[in-house]
Amino acid sequence: LSIDSGLNHIARLLQIPTITYWGPSDPQSRLKEINPAYESVFYQKISCAPCVHLIDLPPCAGNNVCMKQFVQPRLAEISNDGWEI
């Protein structure tokens, strides 16, 4: 379980099953092919996303509106969906 970070990319290379949450960057622009056998990627495009790597100051000024959409109960529901923990 990860955000769009370096550890996620290492897990992908090692084919370790991952669940990743993407907010200020678009997974389609940062990931090569997604293997559904190993990866679940969650991204909800909102009006100001993606902003990382594209502009200097995010429109939310660091409030991370894009990541706050993944509220805790929903995270548990998504993370447990189809994954043996």
N, C-alpha and C positions, 0 to 999 in steps of 0.2 A: 504494500500500500504506500503510495508515494505521490508527491506532486511532480511537476515537470522539472526534474532535477538530474544532476549527474548520476546519482544512485539508480535512478530509473533507467538511464541509458546503459549502465553497466549490467543491470539485471536483464535487460533486453538482449544484450550481446551473449550473455550466459544462458539464455532461454529459461530464466527463472520466471514463473508466473507473476505477473504484475497487474495491479489495478492503479491507474494513474488519473489524477485530477488536473485538468489544464484550465487555467484562468486567463492570465494576460498574454499568453502566446498560443498560437494555433498549432495543434498537433500535426495537422497535414503539412505544415511548412517546416516542421522540425523533425518529424519521424520519417524514416523510410517505410517500407511496407509494414503494416500492422498484422501480426499473426494472431488470429482470434483464439488459437489453442493456448497461447501463453499470455495474451494481453487483453485487458479491458480498459478502454480509454473513455473518459468522461469529459466532455467539453460542451459548454452551453454558450453559444455566441451571444454576446450582448452588444449594445450599440457602440461601446468604446473599445471593444476587444477585436482583434489583438492590438495591444499597444506596445508590449515589450519588443525590443529590437527595432521598433519603427519610429518612435518619438522619444525625446529626451525626458519630458515630464508627463506622466500618465494623467489623463483627464480626472481621475479620482484622487489625485495627489497622494497616492499611497494608501488609500482607504480599502483597496482590494475588493471592490464591489463584485468582481467576477468570481472570486473565491468564496465570498460570504454566501453565495447562492447555494453552496453545498452545506446545508445546515446539518448538525450532528445526527439527528435521527435519520435523515435521508442518507447520509454517508454510510451508516450501519446497514441500512436496507440495501443500498447498491452494492456494498462490499460483500454482503452475505449472499447475494443473488447468484447462485450457480457456482459458488466457490466453497470448497471444503476447508474450514479453518480449524 
